[in-house]
Amino acid sequence: MAPHPPLWSDRYTAGLALAARVRSSLSPGDPDTVVALPRGGVPVAVAVAEGLQLPLVTWSVRKVADPRWPELAIGAVASGGVAVWRQGQAGVEPEAMAIRQGWLQAQERELGRRQQLFGDPSPAALRGRHLVVVDDGIATGMTVKAALLSLAQVQPRRLTLAVPVVDRRVAQELAGLMDQLVALAVVDDLQAVGLWYETFPQLSDVEVLELLRPWTGATSASPPR
């Protein structure tokens, strides 16, 4: 029987369940690092890192939205010059429109601000490691696709994508960008990730920084027990 929302009380609870599933994807001796996609992926990743006693870092990705309809994502940008775009409609390409209107430049500036604020590591710090990339769910897949393409540039040992819930079609589209997908629920026609949680608040920068405090500056050591 297909799962029905909500399945988890909050992101942290989902992360605890995800940690148990991720454990089987770890190999003895592998240098494993949990990579949180801010902001929503951070509380999920915190629970995964705590449950598995793994180091935790962030890797910022920024949605490019049409200012006229802020909820409409037309693309996403990530480190290394990575940009992905939704297919254009009526002959208008999102990338050209975003550049012409200045939306892309604005989101690239915001991406840089988040990278500095959250302390995203240098590519060299992640090279050769097994990266467990964590978000709170995947509906359209644009931001996660940008993250995976960006992280592939750091030459990791392996890339595992771990999420509580993902759209089935999007999961199939992302399959070639990672070595493994770990998901608690793979569903058809995922409309909104927040529906799968009883509480799904928007997180502020301050809340994210507080969640990251135990790992600040620790990219290669386990968090405090």
Backbone torsions as a table, in degrees:
resi	resn	phi	psi	omega
1	MET	NA	135.9	-179.0
2	ALA	-67.7	143.6	178.4
3	PRO	-70.3	152.2	178.5
4	HIS	-126.7	141.8	-179.1
5	PRO	-76.6	159.2	-9.7
6	PRO	-82.0	154.1	178.2
7	LEU	-107.0	-22.9	-176.0
8	TRP	-132.9	149.8	-179.9
9	SER	-70.4	-37.9	179.2
10	ASP	-159.1	-179.7	-176.7
11	ARG	-64.3	-40.2	-177.5
12	TYR	-63.5	-43.3	178.0
13	THR	-60.5	-42.1	177.1
14	ALA	-62.2	-37.9	179.4
15	GLY	-64.0	-37.4	177.7
16	LEU	-62.7	-42.7	177.5
17	ALA	-66.9	-36.8	179.9
18	LEU	-66.9	-35.9	180.0
19	ALA	-58.5	-41.8	-179.7
20	ALA	-62.8	-35.7	179.6
21	ARG	-75.7	-36.8	-179.5
22	VAL	-66.8	-31.4	-175.2
23	ARG	-51.9	-37.8	-177.3
24	SER	-72.6	-14.2	179.7
25	SER	-90.1	-4.4	-178.4
26	LEU	-87.4	142.5	178.4
27	SER	-112.3	136.3	179.3
28	PRO	-55.4	133.3	178.0
29	GLY	88.7	-12.6	177.9
30	ASP	-70.9	138.5	172.7
31	PRO	-80.7	98.2	-173.9
32	ASP	-95.8	139.9	175.1
33	THR	-137.8	132.4	174.4
34	VAL	-85.4	129.7	-178.7
35	VAL	-116.2	111.5	-178.3
36	ALA	-89.9	138.0	174.0
37	LEU	-97.3	105.6	-178.5
38	PRO	-69.2	151.5	1.8
39	ARG	-94.4	-38.9	-170.4
40	GLY	-61.2	-26.5	-179.4
41	GLY	-76.5	-12.6	-173.7
42	VAL	-66.4	-51.0	179.9
43	PRO	-62.8	-31.6	175.8
44	VAL	-66.1	-46.2	-178.2
45	ALA	-66.8	-34.8	176.6
46	VAL	-58.9	-45.9	179.5
47	ALA	-64.5	-39.1	178.5
48	VAL	-64.6	-46.8	-178.4
49	ALA	-65.3	-40.3	177.5
50	GLU	-64.8	-45.4	-177.6
51	GLY	-64.0	-31.5	-176.6
52	LEU	-105.6	-1.0	-178.5
53	GLN	53.8	54.1	-179.8
54	LEU	-117.6	155.7	173.3
55	PRO	-66.3	152.8	-177.2
56	LEU	-130.5	132.4	173.9
57	VAL	-133.5	169.7	174.7
58	THR	-110.0	157.3	173.3
59	TRP	-142.3	103.5	-170.7
60	SER	-75.8	140.4	173.9
61	VAL	-134.0	144.3	-177.4
62	ARG	-125.6	125.8	175.1
63	LYS	-70.3	139.1	171.4
64	VAL	-101.7	114.2	-176.3
65	ALA	-112.3	153.2	173.2
66	ASP	-76.0	117.5	-177.4
67	PRO	-57.2	-23.8	179.0
68	ARG	-72.7	-28.0	177.7
69	TRP	-136.5	82.7	-171.9
70	PRO	-56.9	-23.7	179.8
71	GLU	-82.5	-7.9	-178.3
72	LEU	-92.8	107.7	178.4
73	ALA	-83.2	127.6	176.8
74	ILE	-107.9	-7.8	179.5
75	GLY	-178.9	-175.4	177.9
76	ALA	-154.3	147.5	179.7
77	VAL	-125.2	149.2	-179.9
78	ALA	-145.9	174.0	-178.2
79	SER	-58.0	152.5	178.7
80	GLY	83.8	16.3	179.9
81	GLY	75.3	17.9	-178.8
82	VAL	-78.3	133.6	174.1
83	ALA	-144.0	133.6	174.9
84	VAL	-122.8	150.3	-172.2
85	TRP	-134.5	144.6	171.6
86	ARG	-70.9	146.7	180.0
87	GLN	-59.7	132.4	-178.1
88	GLY	-65.6	155.6	178.1
89	GLN	-123.0	147.2	176.7
90	ALA	55.5	34.3	176.2
91	GLY	77.9	5.2	-179.9
92	VAL	-102.6	115.5	179.4
93	GLU	-83.1	127.2	-178.1
94	PRO	-56.3	-38.6	-178.1
95	GLU	-63.3	-47.5	-180.0
96	ALA	-63.3	-40.4	179.9
97	MET	-65.2	-42.2	-178.7
98	ALA	-66.1	-38.8	178.4
99	ILE	-68.0	-44.9	-177.4
100	ARG	-62.4	-39.1	-176.7
101	GLN	-88.6	-4.6	-179.9
102	GLY	83.4	4.6	-178.3
103	TRP	-68.4	-39.1	-177.8
104	LEU	-63.5	-45.9	-178.7
105	GLN	-61.9	-39.0	180.0
106	ALA	-63.8	-41.3	-178.7
107	GLN	-75.0	-30.1	174.2
108	GLU	-65.9	-36.8	175.7
109	ARG	-65.7	-40.7	178.4
110	GLU	-66.9	-36.5	176.2
111	LEU	-59.6	-46.5	178.8
112	GLY	-61.9	-38.4	178.3
113	ARG	-62.5	-44.3	-179.0
114	ARG	-67.5	-39.8	178.5
115	GLN	-57.9	-42.2	-180.0
116	GLN	-72.7	-43.5	-176.9
117	LEU	-63.4	-46.9	-176.0
118	PHE	-85.6	-7.8	176.6
119	GLY	74.7	40.5	176.8
120	ASP	-53.4	137.3	-177.7
121	PRO	-73.5	165.2	173.3
122	SER	-73.5	154.3	176.9
123	PRO	-54.6	-36.4	-178.1
124	ALA	-62.3	-30.7	-178.7
125	ALA	-69.8	-19.3	-178.0
126	LEU	-106.6	-9.3	-176.2
127	ARG	-61.9	132.6	177.4
128	GLY	79.4	6.7	-179.4
129	ARG	-102.3	156.3	170.5
130	HIS	-82.7	113.5	-176.5
131	LEU	-100.3	122.7	176.6
132	VAL	-102.1	100.9	-173.6
133	VAL	-87.1	124.5	-171.2
134	VAL	-122.5	130.5	170.4
135	ASP	-132.8	172.8	-177.4
136	ASP	-86.6	-6.8	178.3
137	GLY	159.8	161.3	-176.4
138	ILE	-132.9	115.8	177.4
139	ALA	-104.1	-60.5	179.7
140	THR	-93.2	-30.3	176.1
141	GLY	87.5	-0.5	-175.4
142	MET	-67.4	-46.0	-178.4
143	THR	-68.8	-39.0	178.6
144	VAL	-67.5	-38.8	177.1
145	LYS	-60.8	-43.9	178.1
146	ALA	-61.5	-41.2	179.8
147	ALA	-63.4	-45.6	-178.6
148	LEU	-65.1	-41.5	177.8
149	LEU	-63.6	-40.3	-180.0
150	SER	-67.1	-45.6	-178.5
151	LEU	-68.8	-27.7	176.5
152	ALA	-62.1	-27.0	-179.5
153	GLN	-69.5	-21.6	-178.6
154	VAL	-82.5	-2.5	178.3
155	GLN	61.7	60.6	177.8
156	PRO	-73.1	162.9	174.2
157	ARG	-68.1	-45.7	176.5
158	ARG	-148.2	155.7	174.9
159	LEU	-122.8	117.4	174.5
160	THR	-114.5	130.3	174.4
161	LEU	-100.5	123.8	-177.4
162	ALA	-124.9	119.6	-178.2
163	VAL	-142.9	150.4	175.2
164	PRO	-66.4	-42.6	-175.8
165	VAL	-142.4	142.4	-179.0
166	VAL	-147.4	145.0	174.0
167	ASP	-68.8	135.2	-174.5
168	ARG	-61.8	-44.1	-178.9
169	ARG	-65.3	-41.6	-180.0
170	VAL	-65.7	-39.0	178.0
171	ALA	-58.3	-40.5	179.2
172	GLN	-66.9	-37.7	179.9
173	GLU	-68.5	-31.1	-177.8
174	LEU	-86.7	-10.0	-170.5
175	ALA	-54.7	-36.8	-176.6
176	GLY	-76.7	-4.9	-177.0
177	LEU	-99.4	-0.1	-176.1
178	MET	-144.6	166.7	177.2
179	ASP	-87.7	-26.9	-175.6
180	GLN	-158.7	142.9	172.1
181	LEU	-112.4	128.6	172.9
182	VAL	-117.1	114.4	-178.1
183	ALA	-137.0	139.3	177.7
184	LEU	-79.2	-31.4	179.7
185	ALA	-142.8	124.8	173.9
186	VAL	-112.8	115.1	-168.7
187	VAL	-124.9	158.8	177.0
188	ASP	-88.9	139.2	173.8
189	ASP	53.4	58.6	178.5
190	LEU	-71.9	110.9	-175.8
191	GLN	-84.4	-43.6	-176.5
192	ALA	-150.8	125.8	-179.3
193	VAL	-60.6	-38.7	-176.0
194	GLY	-60.3	-22.6	179.8
195	LEU	-65.4	-19.4	-175.7
196	TRP	-89.7	3.9	178.6
197	TYR	-125.3	142.3	175.0
198	GLU	-67.6	-40.2	174.2
199	THR	-125.8	132.5	-174.6
200	PHE	-144.9	65.8	-176.0
201	PRO	-74.7	153.6	169.9
202	GLN	-73.2	136.7	-176.1
203	LEU	-99.5	141.9	176.2
204	SER	-90.5	166.3	175.8
205	ASP	-58.7	-40.7	-178.6
206	VAL	-62.5	-42.1	179.3
207	GLU	-65.5	-39.4	178.1
208	VAL	-64.0	-44.5	180.0
209	LEU	-62.7	-36.4	178.4
210	GLU	-66.3	-40.6	178.0
211	LEU	-64.6	-33.5	-176.8
212	LEU	-84.2	-8.6	-171.8
213	ARG	-51.0	-45.1	-178.3
214	PRO	-62.6	-19.8	-176.8
215	TRP	-107.6	1.7	-175.5
216	THR	-56.4	122.2	178.9
217	GLY	78.2	2.7	-178.1
218	ALA	-112.2	91.8	179.6
219	THR	-98.1	-9.0	-176.1
220	SER	-134.1	13.0	179.2
221	ALA	-129.4	151.1	179.9
222	SER	-70.3	152.5	178.2
223	PRO	-69.8	165.4	177.2
224	PRO	-60.9	142.7	177.5
225	ARG	-80.2	NA	NA
